[in-house]
Amino acid sequence: MNKNRFSTKLLATLSILVAMEVIIARFGTIRPAESIKISLDFIPIVIAAVLSGPVPAVIMSILADVLGAFLFPVGPFFPGFTLTAAVTGLIYGLLLHKSQSMPRVVCAVVLQQLVCSMVINTFWLHVLYGLPYLPTMAARLVQCAVVTALQIVVIPLIAKTVLSVHKRLPA
């Protein structure tokens, strides 16, 4: 591993992104039902992924989830959701770090929504609250469709803006 992999600039950036994610996830989320959540909390994770790649995005996602869960609990802390956050950071980091072309954005969003939101988080809701798996998954289809469309529109705009600003900042 490169000794400069986690520079002071990267650590400061990730710290700001962790704070942003905690605030957005805890205070900027719409929960129309117990099993449905619509939020813009993907934005800091995408920024970390675009700027830094999969490892920093995973670390940032884990820290934000754990810190948010302890500072502003929505329910009991459940490490399964932390695992989902890590997988989300990994997917975005692997697919969006080098290129943010529309096919890569669509692939990242669809993969993240299918794997993390539909399968894994539905399973965690089943384990944690005893919700029936398949009916809960069916109810979450609308959430996934809305969030997928939102992310496919927002991620290219965020990536373009972040990369433009990042290039102008001193090293």
N, C-alpha and C positions, 0 to 999 in steps of 0.2 A: 504494500500500500504506500502510496506517495506520502511523504511526511507533511506535505502542504495540503493534503486532502481536506482537512478540516481547519481551514484558515480562520483567523479572527473575523474576517468579513463574512464567511459562510456561517460561522456560529452565531454572529449577530443577526444575520438574515433569518436563519432558522428559528432563533428565539422570537423574533417579531412575528414570524409566520405561525409559530405555536400559539402565541398570544391571540393573533387574529382568529385562528381556528377555534380556540376555546370560546372566544366571545361570540363568533358567528354560530357555532354549534349549540351553545347554551341559550343565546338570547335572540338569534335570528332564524329560528326554526319554526315551521308551521307543523303542528301535529293534529290533523283532523280526526285521527283515531289512534288507539294504542299501538297498532302495528304499522302505521303509516307516518312517514316523516318527509317533509320537503324542506330543503335547506340549501344555502349557498356555501356550506362548509367545505365543499370540495375545492374551492378557489385557492386557499393557502397550500393545500396538498399539491395541486397542479403547479403552482408557482415553484414550490420546492423541487418537484419532479423535473420541470422544464429547466430550471437553473442549475440543478445539482445532480440529478440522476436518481437511481433507485435507492441506494443505501441512505443518503440523507433524507429522502422523502419518507422512507420507512421509519427511520428514527424520529423524524418530526411528527409523523402520524401517531406513533406510539406515545410519545411524550404528551402530545396534545390531548389524546384520549384519556390517558391516566390522570393528567393534571386537571382536565375538565371534570372528570368523574369525581375527583376528590374535592375540588373547589366548589363546584356547582352540581351536586348530584341530582339526577333526574329520577333515579331509582337506585337499586343496589349496584355496587360495582361488579361488573361481570367481565372477566378477562377474555371471553369469547369476542366481545365487541372490539377489544383492543387488537385481537388477532385479525379481525376484519379490517380495522384501520391500517394495519401493517400490510395486508394483502392489497388494499387500495393504493397505498403509497408505492408498493412494488409494481403493480400494473401500470400506473401512470408514469413511474420513473423509467421502466423498461421501454414503454411505447412512446413517450413524449419528450424524453431528454434530448435526443439527437435531431428529431424532426417533429414538426407539428402539422404535417400535411393533413388534409381532410380525411383521407383513408385511415391514417394512424389515429387521429382523434376519434373517429367513429369506432374503430376497432377497440381502442382503450375504453371508451365510454360504454359500449355494448358489453364488452368482457367484464368490466367492473360492475355494471348493473346486474348482469346475469349471475356472475359468480358470487359477488359480495352481497348485493342487496336481495336478489331473489332467492338464492340457495342458502348461503351461509347465514345471513341475518335472519331469514325466516326460520331457519333451524334454531338459532339462538333464542328467538322469541318463543318457539315451541318448548325448548328446554327450560327457559327462565320463567315463563308465565303459563305454560301448559296450553298455549293456543294450538288448535289443530293445524297441522303442517300444510296440507293441501288447500284448505279454505283460506288460510292466512296468506299463502302464496298467491292465490287468485285475487284476493283483496289488494295485494301489493302490486299487482300488474299495472294498475292505473298510476300509482306512484312512480314506478319504474319508467313508464312511458313518458310521463311529464318530466321527470328528472333527466332522462336520456335526451329528450329534445332540448331542454334547457342547457345541458352541458355541451351538446354538439354545437350550439350557437355561441355560448359564452367562452369556451376553452380557446378557440382560435383567437378571439379578441384579446383575451387575457395574455396568452402566450406572446402575441405580437407586441402588445404594450410593454410587458415585462422585459422582453428581450431588447426592445428599443431603449428603455430606461437603463437597463443593466449595462448596455454597451457604453453609455455615456458616463457611468460612474467610475471613479478612479479605482484601480486595482488595489 
